[in-house]
Structure formats: structure tokens, C-alpha cells
Amino acid sequence: MKKILNTTTLFLVLIATAIVSSSCTNLSPEKTFEIAALNSNLLSRFGSKEINEKLQSEPQVYDETQKKMIPSTYQDSFKYDITNLEARLKTIQDIPEDEDNRELLQASKDLFSYAIAKQKEGYVPIAKLKDEKASPEQIEKAIADFDASTQSEIDARFTKLMNVAQTYVDKHNINAKIGI
């Protein structure tokens, strides 16, 4: 009797595990939309607007040991924010692609990958200028150059994602308003 009970318990645990793991990998269209499209709001201020805002505030990073934000350099603060974007991208990449969500996921990954690469190439050197007390003119020129080299491409990728997201929302009757 005890052996049957143990076998039954093990069987139920395996079934529960299978159900949980399959439900985690098969996200609803709403959840897929939330992760792939709504997270793009983090990039809505990309470029000079975001850089200037960050340079006008005190630089901080999260200290895991203290469980709070602590003062840092601007470079470390910008790198911390990039790390958070990379975590969001990883979440998007972890969603299994299928015929239904492929275009949405690819547009989202494309936008996030581009933004992360450009932030590493542009935001971090600008933060270094600020840390090294470069002149405001030098910093503003670097920001203007960054915008000139990235703005049209980020806008195109963002618009593509919003267009794909609108199609996805319409197809799945998701209650969301897409702003382009």
C-alpha cells in the first residue's frame, strides 16, 4: 500500500510539474504582447531626452548586499540601466516563437538589441565625459552626434514594432491602444 501511495504521489508530482512547465512556455497572447510590446515603453525616451534626464540626476546603482540604490559614477549608472534592458531582452528571447508570435517577437528583439548596442556605444562614453567633468559643450555635442547617428533607425524599429503589435492586438482582441 505504501509503495502504491509513493508511486501515486510521484506520478501526481510529475503531472503537476508537466502542467506548470508547459503553461510557463505557452504564454497567452496577452502575456506575449505585454512582454514583447509593452516593455518597449522603456525605450520611448531613447537618445538625448533620456541621456539629459539621467545626467541631471544623481547617478545610482542597486547594491544587492544593501538591497538599495547607492551613489555611483554616471558610467556605472548607465551600465546598470543597460543591464536591466538586457534582462528584459532575455525575457523576450525566452518566449518560444511560433507562427503566431514570430513577427512580434522578432521586431521586439530587433528594437531591444539595437537600443542596447547603441547605448553601450553612445550612452556610456557620454557618461564618461560627465564623470571626467568635460565641458557642457563637449557633452552636448556628443549627445547631438549620438542622436544624429541613431534617431532615424531607432524610430524605424520602434514604428515597426508598434505596427506589428497593432496587428497582433487586433488578431487576438487584446484591449490595448498602440501609439506610434
Backbone torsions as a table, in degrees:
resi	resn	phi	psi	omega
1	MET	NA	-42.5	-179.6
2	LYS	-64.1	-39.0	179.3
3	LYS	-64.5	-40.1	178.6
4	ILE	-65.3	-42.0	179.3
5	LEU	-63.4	-44.2	178.3
6	ASN	-63.6	-42.9	179.0
7	THR	-64.1	-42.9	178.9
8	THR	-63.7	-43.4	178.8
9	THR	-61.7	-46.2	178.6
10	LEU	-60.7	-42.9	179.3
11	PHE	-61.5	-44.3	179.7
12	LEU	-65.1	-38.5	177.4
13	VAL	-63.8	-42.7	178.4
14	LEU	-63.5	-41.6	178.1
15	ILE	-64.0	-45.9	179.5
16	ALA	-60.8	-42.3	178.4
17	THR	-62.9	-43.1	179.4
18	ALA	-63.2	-41.7	179.6
19	ILE	-64.8	-46.6	-179.2
20	VAL	-63.5	-45.6	-178.0
21	SER	-67.7	-36.4	178.8
22	SER	-72.3	-33.8	179.0
23	SER	-72.5	-26.5	178.1
24	CYS	-74.6	-30.2	-178.0
25	THR	-90.4	-20.9	178.2
26	ASN	-104.8	82.9	-178.4
27	LEU	-74.1	150.6	175.4
28	SER	-67.9	158.9	176.0
29	PRO	-57.7	-36.4	179.0
30	GLU	-62.7	-45.2	-179.3
31	LYS	-68.0	-40.0	177.2
32	THR	-60.7	-45.3	177.7
33	PHE	-60.7	-44.8	-179.3
34	GLU	-58.0	-48.0	-177.0
35	ILE	-71.8	-45.1	-172.9
36	ALA	-81.2	-35.8	-174.8
37	ALA	-105.5	-47.4	-176.3
38	LEU	-66.2	-30.7	176.7
39	ASN	-63.2	-18.9	179.4
40	SER	-66.4	-15.6	175.3
41	ASN	-58.5	-25.4	176.9
42	LEU	-62.8	-19.7	-177.2
43	LEU	-105.3	6.3	-173.9
44	SER	-68.3	-20.1	179.5
45	ARG	-106.0	18.7	-176.2
46	PHE	-51.2	137.0	175.4
47	GLY	100.9	-147.6	-171.4
48	SER	-57.1	-38.4	-179.4
49	LYS	-60.0	-48.4	-179.6
50	GLU	-69.1	-44.0	-178.7
51	ILE	-60.3	-49.8	-179.4
52	ASN	-60.5	-41.4	178.7
53	GLU	-60.6	-44.4	-179.3
54	LYS	-68.3	-37.1	-178.9
55	LEU	-73.0	-17.9	178.2
56	GLN	-89.9	-9.3	178.8
57	SER	-106.8	165.9	178.5
58	GLU	-72.0	130.6	179.5
59	PRO	-70.9	135.8	-179.4
60	GLN	-144.5	155.3	171.1
61	VAL	-134.8	160.8	178.8
62	TYR	-86.1	126.5	176.8
63	ASP	-98.4	111.5	-177.1
64	GLU	-61.6	-36.6	-177.6
65	THR	-69.4	-36.4	179.5
66	GLN	-92.0	-12.1	-179.0
67	LYS	58.7	41.7	178.2
68	LYS	-159.1	166.1	176.2
69	MET	-76.4	139.1	179.2
70	ILE	-131.4	156.8	178.1
71	PRO	-59.9	148.6	-179.7
72	SER	-151.5	-176.3	170.3
73	THR	-80.5	163.9	175.7
74	TYR	-65.1	-38.0	178.6
75	GLN	-59.2	-47.8	-179.6
76	ASP	-65.4	-36.8	178.5
77	SER	-64.0	-44.4	178.7
78	PHE	-65.7	-41.6	178.3
79	LYS	-62.7	-37.6	177.5
80	TYR	-61.0	-45.5	179.1
81	ASP	-64.0	-37.8	177.6
82	ILE	-64.5	-40.5	177.4
83	THR	-59.5	-39.2	177.3
84	ASN	-65.0	-39.2	176.3
85	LEU	-65.2	-38.4	177.8
86	GLU	-63.1	-35.8	176.9
87	ALA	-66.0	-39.3	176.9
88	ARG	-64.5	-42.3	177.8
89	LEU	-61.0	-41.6	178.8
90	LYS	-59.9	-41.5	178.0
91	THR	-60.7	-40.9	178.1
92	ILE	-66.4	-44.1	-179.3
93	GLN	-64.5	-26.7	-178.6
94	ASP	-77.2	-11.8	178.3
95	ILE	-75.9	124.2	178.7
96	PRO	-63.7	130.4	178.2
97	GLU	-81.1	143.3	171.4
98	ASP	-142.8	178.7	-178.1
99	GLU	-57.2	-34.5	-175.2
100	ASP	-71.2	-40.9	-172.0
101	ASN	-108.5	-3.4	-172.5
102	ARG	-54.1	-49.8	-176.3
103	GLU	-64.4	-40.6	178.4
104	LEU	-63.8	-47.8	-178.7
105	LEU	-65.0	-41.0	-179.6
106	GLN	-65.7	-40.5	178.6
107	ALA	-65.2	-39.2	179.0
108	SER	-67.3	-46.1	178.9
109	LYS	-62.8	-38.1	179.1
110	ASP	-62.9	-46.4	179.1
111	LEU	-62.4	-50.8	-178.1
112	PHE	-63.9	-42.8	-179.8
113	SER	-61.4	-44.2	179.1
114	TYR	-63.4	-49.0	-177.9
115	ALA	-60.8	-43.4	180.0
116	ILE	-63.3	-46.4	179.9
117	ALA	-60.6	-44.5	-178.3
118	LYS	-70.5	-33.6	176.3
119	GLN	-66.2	-39.6	177.3
120	LYS	-63.5	-41.6	-178.1
121	GLU	-75.3	-30.7	-172.6
122	GLY	-114.1	-49.5	-177.4
123	TYR	-62.2	-46.8	-174.5
124	VAL	-64.2	-45.2	176.1
125	PRO	-63.0	-34.2	176.8
126	ILE	-67.1	-40.9	176.9
127	ALA	-61.9	-37.7	178.4
128	LYS	-62.8	-41.1	176.6
129	LEU	-57.4	-44.5	179.7
130	LYS	-64.2	-44.8	178.7
131	ASP	-60.9	-35.6	-178.0
132	GLU	-87.5	9.2	176.4
133	LYS	60.7	40.4	175.5
134	ALA	-63.9	160.8	-179.1
135	SER	-65.9	150.9	176.9
136	PRO	-56.6	-33.7	179.5
137	GLU	-64.8	-42.1	178.3
138	GLN	-62.0	-44.3	-178.7
139	ILE	-65.4	-45.3	179.9
140	GLU	-62.9	-38.3	177.6
141	LYS	-64.6	-43.3	179.1
142	ALA	-62.4	-39.6	178.8
143	ILE	-66.7	-44.7	179.4
144	ALA	-62.8	-41.5	177.6
145	ASP	-63.2	-39.8	178.8
146	PHE	-61.8	-49.1	179.3
147	ASP	-59.1	-43.6	-178.4
148	ALA	-61.3	-33.7	-176.6
149	SER	-89.2	-12.3	-174.3
150	THR	-125.5	-24.0	-167.6
151	GLN	-61.0	-44.3	-177.7
152	SER	-66.4	-37.1	-179.3
153	GLU	-70.6	-42.7	179.5
154	ILE	-66.4	-39.0	177.9
155	ASP	-62.2	-42.0	179.9
156	ALA	-63.7	-42.8	-179.5
157	ARG	-69.1	-38.4	178.7
158	PHE	-66.1	-44.3	179.0
159	THR	-62.5	-41.8	178.2
160	LYS	-59.8	-45.9	179.2
161	LEU	-61.3	-43.0	-178.7
162	MET	-65.0	-38.7	177.6
163	ASN	-64.9	-44.9	178.2
164	VAL	-64.9	-40.6	179.6
165	ALA	-62.9	-39.2	178.8
166	GLN	-62.2	-43.2	177.4
167	THR	-61.6	-43.2	-179.4
168	TYR	-64.6	-43.6	178.7
169	VAL	-61.9	-45.8	179.9
170	ASP	-62.6	-43.6	-178.1
171	LYS	-62.4	-37.2	-174.6
172	HIS	-103.8	8.6	-180.0
173	ASN	51.5	45.6	177.7
174	ILE	-86.8	133.4	-179.2
175	ASN	-80.4	92.5	180.0
176	ALA	-153.3	146.5	175.3
177	LYS	-108.6	127.4	-178.1
178	ILE	-100.9	125.0	177.2
179	GLY	-105.9	128.3	179.8
180	ILE	-114.2	NA	NA
